[in-house]
Amino acid sequence: MIKSFKELLGSIKNREKKILAIAGAESEEIIEAVKIATEERIISPVLIGDPAKIETLCGKLNFDFKSIEILGEKEPQRCASLASR
């Protein structure tokens, strides 16, 4: 039985990384969470939204966006459609 968040992370790290598509990935909180999950080797992110905004936020948070997939789309409905594929 997992009793702490640290134990949970440990059990997840031993599994295959999941691809996580995030629609509208243009907020600092989202990028920060993606950065942590990527650095912990939990996910392989696909960020969907305005590439310029995403890249600016990644730079601000010292997150190397060159190693992740960014799909450029500004319309919210199309972002959601891309994320659900």
Stockholm file with secondary structure:
# STOCKHOLM 1.0

chainA/1-85         MIKSFKELLGSIKNREKKILAIAGAESEEIIEAVKIATEERIISPVLIGDPAKIETLCGKLNFDFKSIEILGEKEPQRCASLASR
#=GR chainA/1-85 SS CCCSHHHHHHHHHTSCCEEEEEETCCSHHHHHHHHHHHHTTCEEEEEEECHHHHHHHHHHTTCCGGGSEEEECCSHHHHHHHHTC
#=GC SS_cons        CCCSHHHHHHHHHTSCCEEEEEETCCSHHHHHHHHHHHHTTCEEEEEEECHHHHHHHHHHTTCCGGGSEEEECCSHHHHHHHHTC
//
